[in-house]
Amino acid sequence: MRNSGRFAAVIELLDAITADMLGDGRAADQVASQYFRARRYIGSKDRRFIGDTTYAILREWGRLAFLAAHTQRPLNGRTALLLWAA
């Protein structure tokens, strides 16, 4: 998997986690486990990158929400990844 695919998967997983937090209230690890089970084609190194990056972003979610509010952008997976990388 190329880096663009990895980052797209991170965005998709972040969107799934945030949508589930507002809906069912399941934990992030349960959503991630279901995400990876549905996508068995993702290799182990790619899973590690996607998981590590996703959880690094989630650990800084409060700071990212603050930055997103000041840039007047909605906080979704794409915005969170861009703010985290910057």
N, C-alpha and C positions, 0 to 999 in steps of 0.2 A: 504494500500500500504506500502510495506517495504521501508527502507531507500535506498536500492539499486535501487528500482523502481523510487523513488523520484529523486535521482541523475541522473538516466538515462533520466528522463523527463526534468530535468534542462538542460542537455547536448543537448537533442533534440530541446528544445525551443531556446537555445542560437544559435544553428546551423541554425534554421529557421530564427531567427532575423537577424543574420549576412548575410545570403544568400539574404534575402529580402532587406536589406540595400544596397547591391551591385546591386540588380536587380531593383525592383520597387521603392525603396526609401520610403516605408511605415514606419510609426512610430512603435516603439517597442510595444506599447500598443495595436495597431491594430493587429499585428501579434500574440501577446499573447491571445487576445480575440478570434481570429479565431482558435488558437490552442486548447483552452479550450472548445470552442463550438463543435469542432470535436471529443473531448474526454469527453463526458458527464459522463462517468463512474468514473472519478476522483472526489473524495470527497472534501468537502469544506476545511478540514484541510490540505489535500494534495495540493490543489490548492493554499492555502495560503503559504505553505512552498515553493512550486515551484516558485510562483510569487515573493515572498520576496527574495529568493536566487538569482533568475535570475536578478532582478533589482539591488541587491547589487553588483553582478558581473559587470553589465553594468555601474554602477556608477564608478567603478574602472577600466574601460576598457583601459584607457590610460596607467596606471601603469602596467597592465597586458601585454599590447602590448610591453612595454619596457622590462619587464622581459622575455617575450617569445623571443624577438629579441636577448637577451643575452644568452639564452639557445639554440638558433638556432633551435627552434621548430616553426611550423606554429601555428598561434593563431586561434584555433577553439574552439568549446564548451568544449571538454574534457580538452584541455590544460588550458583554462581559469578557469575551475572549480578547477583543480589541483593546479594551481598557487594561486588562491584566497584562497583555503583552507590551503595552506602552509603559 
